């Protein structure tokens, strides 16, 4: 199996499980394969089962103590408009 086949498998798992690059990295550190991620997608009758993204993050946090954030999306708002809406949201009573 070549490197290209592995990349295709991971990209398909990313697409089908709606994962970010950080989620893929966490899954790889946990030793998961793309097949195991796709296999654990909950069906509509499995309402008790968490989505794969949540499942991977929970397992990673349990093992390593913290969850990696997506490097593309920072916690800080980037534009003045985003900063203003964030400040306005913080002042809401509910």
C-alpha positions, 0 to 999 in steps of 0.5 A: 500500500503506497503513501498515496492510498493512505492519504486518500483513505484519510481524506475520505475519513475526514470528509465522511466523519466531518473532521478537521485536520486537528481531529485527524492528527489526534486520531493518528496519535491515538493509533486509529485508522481511517477504517476505524473512524468510518466504522464508528459513524453512528447510524440514525438508530444509534442516538446514544452514540456520539459523533466521531469528532466528539468521540475522538476528542473525548478519547484524546482528552482522556489519554493526554489531558487536553484537546488540540485546537485547530491551527487554522481557527484561533480563539481570538477574533480576527476582525474588529467586527468579530471583536465587537460582536464577541463583546456584545455577546458577553454582556447578554444576560442569558 
